[in-house]
Amino acid sequence: MTRFKTVFTTERGHRHQQAALEAAPASLDITILRQPERQVLLGGLDDAVYFISERVGAIDADMIHAAPQLKLILRLGSLTYDIDTDAARQAGVAVCYWPVGSVIRVAEHMVMQMLALSKKLRETEAIALRASTEWGESKRTDEDTFAYNWSHRSNVEGLWQQTVGIMGFGEIGAELARRLKGWDVNLLYAKRRRLPESLEQELGMTYVDEDTLFRESDYIANLLPYFRSTDLMIGAGHFDRMKDGASLVSCGSGSVIDEAALAEAIRSEKLAGCALDTYEWEPIKADNPLIALAESGHNVLLTPHIAAGATAAAARERLGDYSNIVNHIEGKPLKYRVV
């Protein structure tokens, strides 16, 4: 069997790399490089036929020229602004992106988190399920007979005209922005390197520094990955800077957030609520202070790290990642083609 040399660059850890390798077709001879030095990457591309770039990483003309046998660049994700498509076109190299299902599901989950907090979903559902007589006599409804807000809740609103700040902008942030773009929200993002203006316009976002993001957002959407530099990075100082009554939603690394400080910000009513899918300790520990707040009726929504779906890190989740390479080998049309 002919095996095609494939370079696979990623920022993700060993667990995700192993899932990617297990899903790969036997026809590919894959070398995974995690955040490689430039010279290492250029050397690896010398005899590569396929180049897979997971989520991020500039691919410039020198890289393309260093790969004379290259046939296809595949970006796992939807952002291709950092790929030199002109150089690829001149070299006769196809460029495609491939939407990542787990990324899209996380973005959807974050929309759900914000809506749930804005509607005080846990509290209002509990009221409905109690079906208490304390709210008055029940009457059969028609067009003129109904009991709107019969439990007299306040500050139950929505996302319209709210400011959402995305912290840790990447592929998930892009998918979140796409889903919120038509909702008439003010989208802010903070990132070490600003995105091209054309992409900001496409996604309807405004670039700000981190301080402005925390001070102006009604909802902070945390998507920061875990590095030593982000360990417990979001803590009391960040919560103090947030608007009174703002909320935090998070599907980034659990160990990025100081959960004790977050619990205190909720308890003191500095923040109106929080929704987390990831935690410093997983499975979540019984003494996590956010559990007690949720159980006592605060606007806290906790889910068991399921935002990306049931098979987010499994090999079968990643089988589709190689579809375009298989299509290319078999002479079939390429999907999501950019060049």
LONU-877409 format. One record per atom (N, C-alpha, C): x negated, y negated, z negated; residue in one letter. Coordinates in steps of 0.001 Angstrom, whole numbers, plus 500000, padded with zeros to 6 digits. Each point is the difference from the previous one (the first is absolute). Layout:
BEGIN
XYZA
...
This chain:
BEGIN
499161501200500000M
500839498800500000M
499125498747500000M
500334499069500869T
499306498711499997T
500423499203498776T
499025499456499284R
500300499171498836R
499493498584500285R
500860499040499752F
499716498616500347F
499498499246498766F
498828499412500138K
499423499241498891K
500897498810499669K
500377499897498729T
500930498962499541T
499436499344498755T
499900498686500016V
499596499228498821V
501255499429499363V
500120500188498699F
501197499610499247F
499532499093498867F
500305498700500082T
499615499067498939T
501195499698499110T
499731499849498709T
501073499791499036T
499461499273498776T
500892499398499251E
499675499443498683E
500564500876498895E
500694501050500368R
500714500812499017R
499108501088499412R
500418500513498823G
499189500919499231G
500016501437500510G
499302500860499264H
499781501384500404H
501306500762500198H
500968499776499135R
501264500735500085R
500696499756501329R
500048498751500422H
500626499665501269H
499157500488501178H
498688499957499843Q
499136500495501069Q
500210501493500235Q
500124500760498916Q
500196501439500135Q
501327500305500693Q
501044499242499663A
501297500202500658A
499892499733501494A
499232498964500362A
499817499667501418A
499255501114500729A
498993500568499370L
499235501079500629L
500837501266500159L
500795500312498984E
500833501198500054E
501043499912501106E
500440498779500313A
501027499814501021A
499437499953501413A
498705499855500123A
499392499770501319A
500077501241500880A
500232499822501297P
499981501144500925P
498593500578500120P
499935501285500278A
498708500689500082A
499121499470501119A
500581499321500958S
499238499485501143S
499146498786499660S
500140499469498784L
499244498819499611L
498890500353499022L
498810499488500276D
498866500105499093D
499874498648499310D
500541499916498775I
500193498701499345I
498908499712498980I
499478498790500082T
499117499459498969T
500714498833499338T
500271500129498687I
500660498920499269I
498944499123499347I
500110498703500230L
499096499016499427L
500819499019499169L
499714499947498710R
500733499083499130R
499224498693499851R
500595498934500487Q
499385498675499947Q
498522500070500396Q
499703500496501197P
498601500217500386P
499248498701500239P
498693500060499741E
499131498906500420E
500029499923501527E
499789498811500513R
500157499796501436R
499083500913500812R
498743500108499601Q
499070500811500774Q
500370501473499963Q
500532500451498874V
500462501395499898V
501151500243500963V
500927499046500046L
501143500144500890L
499558499967501468L
499123499071500341L
499536499909501387L
499308501289500426L
499217500575499102G
499347501255500317G
500973501142500168G
501028500011499168G
501002501064500078G
500821499950501265G
500141498797500576L
500827499833501191L
499277500393501289L
498725500277499917D
499186500233501189D
500599501037500946D
500485501116499448D
500562501049500856D
501472500267499702D
500675499015499390A
501410500170499627A
500916499844501212A
500988500867500074V
501020499920501045V
501231499262499471V
500284500188498718Y
501146499349499368Y
499549499268498738Y
500631498868499754F
499677499173498841F
501317499710499280F
500134500547498796I
501181499768499178I
499632499002498909I
500769498934499896S
499791498985498975S
501251499948499132S
499836500342498731E
501166500067499120E
500267498659499332E
501061499362500442R
500556498786499415R
499186498734500248R
498705499975499663V
499241498755500113V
498613500290500540V
499303498916500362G
498612500114500442G
499817499448501389G
499218498931500116A
499781499375501300A
499300500973500948A
500469500016501243I
499374500783501060I
499652499004501098I
498705499675500090D
499581498940500907D
499359500563501266D
499576499092500857A
499449500399501297A
498748500856499845A
499138499672499017D
498772500784499806D
500314501445499644D
501019500213499194M
500392501368499651M
500489500756501238M
500787499328500790I
500534500636501209I
498873500313500980I
499050499074500137H
498874500222500906H
499059501089499484H
500020500215498664A
499146501038499409A
500578501396500197A
501167500085500599A
500689501282500172A
500305500221501478A
498987500365500806P
500207500114501455P
500970501100500412P
500247500977499120Q
500919501086500336Q
501408499764499440Q
500196498863499351L
501268499736499322L
501157499892500986L
501100500665499667K
501193499990500846K
501193499298499337K
500069500075498669L
501199499502499322L
499638499502498602L
500487498807499663I
499950499467498639I
501416500102499430I
500128500649498871L
501305500185499361L
500005499308498652L
500846499012499830R
500182499322498721R
501181500643499275R
499719500595498848L
501074500547499168L
500590498852499198L
501140499545500426G
500632498804499471G
500448499136501155G
500483498815499697S
500599499170501038S
499183498767500343S
498939499713499247L
499240498772500197L
498788500257500885L
499954499315501120T
498885500187500935T
499258498688500269T
500244498982499191Y
499410498685500251Y
498477500023499896Y
499440500967499266D
498550500041499812D
499305500958500966D
500696500411501056I
499409500819501051I
499791499126501231I
498799500028500555D
499707499208501197D
500611500717501209D
501245499682500279T
500715500673501077T
499462499617501375T
499434498802500117D
499400499615501295D
498795500878500313D
499154500223499000A
498829500852500201A
500418501432500307A
501057500464499328A
500495501354500254A
500525500123501428A
500714498991500439R
500555500017501358R
498877500031501035R
498987499192499787Q
498886499949500936Q
499227501321500045Q
499968500707498860A
499279501273499923A
500867501181500416A
501267499729500318G
500901501079500385G
500418500879498846G
500025499419498801V
500377500740498796V
501442499639499616V
500824500995499840A
501382499764499577A
500036499642498513A
500940499149499630V
500204499627498595V
501469500200499666V
500237500735498925C
501371500236499536C
500060499786498495C
501182499682499516Y
500230500055498548Y
500992501121499741Y
500105500391498746W
500938501061499643W
500647499644498664W
501313499720499986P
500666499655498744P
499833501126498972P
499759499606498757V
499789500970498924V
501273500091499170V
500624501170500018G
501285500165499320G
499944499687498525G
498946500442499321S
499908499748498561S
499889498507499714S
499302499268500849V
499870498550499851V
501360499327500138V
500748500404501002I
501318499410500234I
500940500300498830I
499924501206499478R
500875500357498867R
499658499191498749R
498715499729499792V
499624499166498853V
500563498588500168V
499911499453501211A
500555498667500255A
501504499985499725A
500690501030500443E
501440500100499729E
500258500072498498E
499167500753499297H
500167500134498548H
499842498651499311H
499061499191500490M
499787498700499375M
501181499062500218M
500627500097501162V
501226499224500211V
501063500442499001V
500126501321499823M
500951500531499023M
499689499498498592M
498719499985499630Q
499619499529498669Q
500451498558499775Q
499739499139500990M
500377498599499856M
501510499829499938M
500706500711500850L
501467499906499966L
500549500513498679L
499439501107499501A
500482500563498737A
499811499020498852A
498852499318499980L
499772499022498938L
500897498787500170L
500158499551501244S
500818498808500224S
501460500229499627S
500461501234500143K
501384500346499661K
500136500597498602K
498865500049499256K
499999500624498669K
500670501373500059K
499527500798500914L
500695501230500377L
500188500968498841L
498952500215499198R
500139500972498906R
501041499529498995R
499971498715499670E
500955499450499038E
501426500019500545E
500172499552501239T
501356499915500542T
500587501383500286T
499154500958500406E
500503501359500188E
500450500591498675E
499218499771498942A
500366500533498684A
501340499448499539A
500249498721500295I
501284499395499631I
501144500686500733I
499807500203501311A
501053500646500782A
500253501428499521A
498947500725499676L
500168501388499583L
500666500122498633L
499840498995499158R
500658500062498683R
501507499821500116R
500456499288501031A
501432499766500214A
500689499576498704A
499400499035499312S
500506499568498700S
501253499137500138S
500862500107499022T
501211499159499969T
499714498596499462T
498766499772499560E
499673498695499410E
500119498859501004E
500035500339501302W
500036498962501010W
501420499630500421W
500975500609499352G
501384499636500296G
500778501108500690G
501239499696500287E
500916500966500602E
499633500249501469E
500022501253500407S
499744500358501391S
501276499895500815S
499882499421501176K
501149499875500900K
499604500515501380K
500955500585500708R
499712500494501336R
499723498825500926R
498931500124500793T
499563498860500800T
500712499930501344T
500140498758500462D
500405499726501374D
499257498725500400D
500416499357501078E
499217498864500479E
499994498822499030E
500960499916499117D
500064498904499042D
499812500441498557D
499943501285499776T
499863500517498646T
498684500763499892T
499060499433499288F
498717500660499744F
499334499254498848F
499027500605499410A
499331499411498837A
498524499806500319A
499705498938500738Y
498622499782500402Y
499123499731498773Y
498850500653499966N
499029499863498902N
500688500145498649N
500758501097499861W
500783500179498785W
499168500207498734W
498692500240500156S
499156500123498803S
499248498704499698S
500288498960500791H
499459498658499754H
498477499973500006H
499389500668500991R
498546499954500124R
499571498652500579R
498812499564499648S
499426498780500567S
498683500341500696S
499580499110500870N
498747500170500741N
499943501329500752N
501095500362500615V
500034501159500895V
500083499430501414V
498878499946500670E
499948499289501271E
499561500925501135E
498906499696500649G
499500500790501123G
498674499430500444G
499560500344501201L
498702499556500491L
500077498782500916L
501192499645500462W
500158498886500921W
499405498727499412W
499114499354500770Q
499334498742499659Q
499084500103498779Q
499622501205499641Q
499019500199498944Q
498594500046500606Q
498993499814499166T
498612500069500434T
499395501316499551T
499498500746500957V
499371501292499728V
498520499889500313V
499172500300499015G
498556499949500176G
499420501394500047G
499268500304501073I
499413501326500183I
498538499951499593I
499672500780498991M
498635500052499470M
499354501304500442M
498884499900500738G
499365501199500518G
500543500341501374G
499938499051500926F
500662500164501284F
499230500955500899F
500720500997500506G
499455500958500959G
501142500546500826G
499920501263500371E
501048500603500826E
501362499991499309E
500027500327498705I
501290500001499300I
500545498581499931I
499123499048499735G
500437498610499967G
500582499548501323G
499387500443501099A
500518499643501322A
501387500583500215A
500182501264499602E
501317500624500169E
501030499361499084E
499588499594498804L
500906499288499105L
500407498666500608L
499027499283500546A
500299498709500634A
500968500176501162A
499798501035500807R
500903500246501125R
501423500218499519R
500162500683498896R
501343500306499500R
500665498791499353R
499195499055499513L
500570498821499344L
500094498783500917L
499394500089501177K
499902498830500864K
501356499403500329K
501005500818500247G
501315499488500372G
500912499696498823G
499465500051498801W
500821499819498793W
499994498561499492W
499338499099500716D
499895498603499582D
499360499890498624D
498877500696499836V
499188499844498804V
498708499286500380V
499367499399499026N
498716499339500199N
498909501012499661N
499261500451501006L
499002501045499815L
498604499400499874L
499353500272498863L
498631499578499769L
499104501226499920L
498738499824500338Y
499060501103499796Y
498639499449499613Y
499277500792499225A
498630499668499618A
499104501149500431A
498855499652500557K
499101501016500545K
498606499401500073K
498971500838499797R
498635499470500037R
499685499355501347R
500475500633501063R
499779499434501334R
501354499683500635R
500171498757500356R
501280499583500567R
500253500709501325R
501256500310500244L
500402500640501248L
500043498975501129L
499947500451501244P
500146499057501119P
501342499276499939P
499990498755500449E
501220499197499975E
501114500656500807E
499648500652501090S
501015500651500829S
500722501105499231S
499263500737499160L
500626501063499211L
500836499408498873L
499528498911499400E
500797499319498977E
501347499570500575E
499971499458501202Q
501244499568500636Q
500890501185500343Q
499390501070500485E
500771501195500339E
500726500564498781E
499325499987498855L
500578500574498789L
500736498970499144L
499911498737500377G
500713498960499257G
499418499733498632G
498656499986499890M
499344499874498707M
499166498731499917M
499741499591498756T
499144498850499734T
498850500437499096T
498787499635500381Y
498820500354499214Y
499808499001498869Y
499774500516498787V
499721499157498843V
498914500671499171V
499427499243499062D
499042500623499097D
500765500752498899D
499267500806499248E
500636500852498985E
500745499183498956E
499420498891499568D
500643499185498970D
501346499478500491D
500030499477501226T
501257499502500571T
501017501121500144T
499542501171500403L
500897501140500165L
500732500301498705L
499269500060498901F
500627500344498722F
500861498859499469F
499614498768500234R
500761498875499472R
501303499746500767R
500036500310501288E
501153499617500810E
500972501135500308E
499606501231499753S
500837501139500418S
501094500312498981S
501171500301500523D
501085500533499164D
499813501502499787D
499378500640500982Y
499675501421499908Y
498551500187500438Y
499215500622499148I
498654500414500376I
500069501469500396I
499539500304501211A
499952501382500482A
498546500448499970A
499656500815499008N
498615500446499857N
499728501232500847N
499003499872500881L
499574501115500839L
498491500200499930L
499382499520498934L
498557500109499879L
499573501451499835L
498973500419500720P
499437501336499792P
499091499989498778P
499566501186499601Y
499116500074498849Y
498533499957500427Y
499289499029499458F
498545499939500032F
499558499565498602F
498736500109499710R
499528499529498689R
500367498535499787R
499977499250501077S
500302498569499893S
501469499716499739S
500886500965500254T
501437499776499783T
500521500734498764T
499138500675499264D
500427500741498813D
500661499048498990D
501283500248499711L
500791499170499071L
499896498519500342L
499910499708501284M
499784498623500450M
501191499097499699M
501211500509500180I
501195499170499796I
500434500147498547I
499754498958499227G
500281500051498578G
500657498734499493G
499790499712498727A
500700498898499338A
499773498663500697A
498771499763500457G
499724498727500661G
500819499803501253G
500197501077500766H
500826499920501201H
501470499799499642H
500470500712498991F
501407499876499622F
500289498605499449F
499050499420499288D
500185498646499478D
500153498989501129D
499323500263501124R
500061499074501130R
501278500131500811R
500698501110499857M
501211500217500793M
501134499093499547M
500918499759500905K
501198499226499675K
500741500645498839K
500612499199499152D
500915500551499008D
501160500667500737D
500288501230499658G
501104500703500643G
499629500696501295G
498726499995500362A
499566500744501182A
499921501494499682A
499775500809501024S
499949501453499822S
498791500568500726S
499573501175499534L
498885500707500613L
500471501353500496L
499673500326501246V
500230501350500510V
498648500542500442V
499803501310499829S
498678500541500282S
500062501407500549S
499301500177501130C
499728501318500561C
498511500127500313C
499201499089499449G
498558500106500128G
499483501014498995G
498712500002499784S
499432500925499024S
500524499673498604S
500354501032499243G
500517499782498655G
498989499338499082G
498737500329500133S
498982499481499099S
499591498564500307S
500682499367500929V
499755498586500287V
500722499109498994V
501088500502499408I
500859499180499136I
499777500345498526I
499845498980499177D
499968500166498546D
501448500149499533D
500416501232499782E
501412500269499703E
500434499437498655E
499102499963499019A
500348499417498703A
500273498506500143A
499171499322500782A
500213498565500227A
501280499762500790A
500286500875500956L
501233499874500774L
501208500195499099L
499935501000499128A
501114500252499079A
500246498793499106A
498940499365499538E
500157498826499155E
500619498839500780E
499630499858501263A
500580498933500825A
501489500228500224A
500422501265500080I
501430500317500127I
500698499787498659I
499393500494498943R
500599499916498660R
500212498542499585R
499041499143500344S
500089498586499620S
500897499203500941S
500499500667501065E
500854499390501020E
499258498984500859E
498665500057499975K
499228499194500952K
500331500471501412K
500056501320500185L
500402500592501276L
501403500582499871L
500737499946501104A
501376500495499989A
500064501514500144A
498962500595500585G
500055501444500187G
498778500521500722G
499926501317500090C
498920500644500740C
500482501345500507C
499406500435501082A
500294501316500569A
498675500612500421A
499684501164499442L
498730500659500282L
500245501420500497L
499145500402500934D
500022501391500472D
498706500722499650D
498984499246499559T
498711500589499656T
499567499500498635T
499146500775499314Y
499675499713498608Y
498521500281499724Y
499509499420498914E
498607500224499635E
499757501481499688E
500958500644499370W
499922501427499715W
501165500700500682W
499693501012500797E
501047500747500715E
499817501494499796E
501098500755499753P
501357499506499777P
500038498978498855P
500973499146500033I
500097498922499029I
500051500565498585I
499312499325499070K
499980500436498603K
501236499489499274K
500429500777499023A
501218499662499255A
499866498690499237A
498755499621499642D
499811498767499235D
499788498769500880D
500212500140501313N
499894498834500869N
501019498961499537N
499562498777499685P
500923499004499434P
501134499596500936P
499841500242501289L
501067499635500936L
501192500932499885L
499770501239499553I
501106500947499830I
500960499503498931I
499450499571498873A
500853499507498909A
500812498794500448A
499396499128500806L
500737498831500487L
501134500421500927L
499732500950500886A
501043500471500907A
501146500630499223A
499665500790499006E
501035500694499219E
500810499055499129E
499420498844499678S
500718499038499152S
500773498972500815S
500061500177501323G
500859499161500827G
499324498861500716G
498669499904499919H
499312498960500765H
500033500340501495H
499741498983500805N
500059500156501451N
498704500640500492N
499857501275499691V
498790500762500314V
500403501262500743V
499427500184501179L
500287501177500822L
498706500781500198L
499989501247499553L
498817500851500103L
500330501233500828L
499165500279501001T
500180501189500826T
498706500821499972T
500100501325500200P
498864500900499774P
499063500176501193P
499417498912500475H
499027499993501090H
500521500785501211H
501117499536500517I
500643500680501128I
500267499059501170I
499480498766499935A
500335499006501024A
499627500459501396A
498882500710500131A
499529500405501327A
500698501243500517A
500831500615499181G
500684501222500405G
499419501208499287G
500655501115500132A
499622501189499243A
498685500602500446A
499557499724501236T
498801500653500530T
498937498986500414T
499893498898499264A
499149498894500426A
498541500392500211A
499464500916499204A
498584500345500130A
499801501384500595A
501075500660500409A
499885501362500499A
499585500012501467A
499363501120500399A
499518500099501373A
501136499916501007A
501140500602499683R
501096499989500978R
500526498595500255R
499829499114499024E
500393498605500196E
499134499351501075E
498791500528500172R
499034499349500877R
499879500654501364R
500777501010500262L
499907500674501299L
500228499034501161L
500954499093499815G
500317499050501068G
498894499021500304G
499056499815499058D
498923499036500207D
499198500294501266D
499941501273500376Y
499165500412501126Y
500781500147501307Y
501262499627499986S
500857500236501172S
499445499374501270S
499520498764499903N
499515499330501202N
498698500607500519N
499158500482499109I
498776500659500455I
500349501301500718I
500938500756499422V
500463501222500667V
500618499657501348V
500796498931500049N
500584499558501270N
498911499682501021N
498951499333499545H
498919499641500914H
499286501242500530H
499732500944499118I
499329501237500409I
500845500758501025I
501319499981499787E
500903500752500868E
500492499196501191E
499515498752500152G
500383499188501143G
501412499447499930G
500535499886498808K
501360499471499814K
499970498507499707K
501121499297500200P
500024498562499730P
499692499697498529P
499350498857499772L
499679499571498650L
501111499119499443L
500299500172498731K
501019499179499341K
499324498826499288K
500747498930499832Y
499524498810499260Y
498681499490500587Y
499905499984501291R
498759499601500655R
499870498482500053R
498817499514499675V
499691498578500042V
499174499683501251V
499058500889500333V
499151499848501199V
500046501308500768V
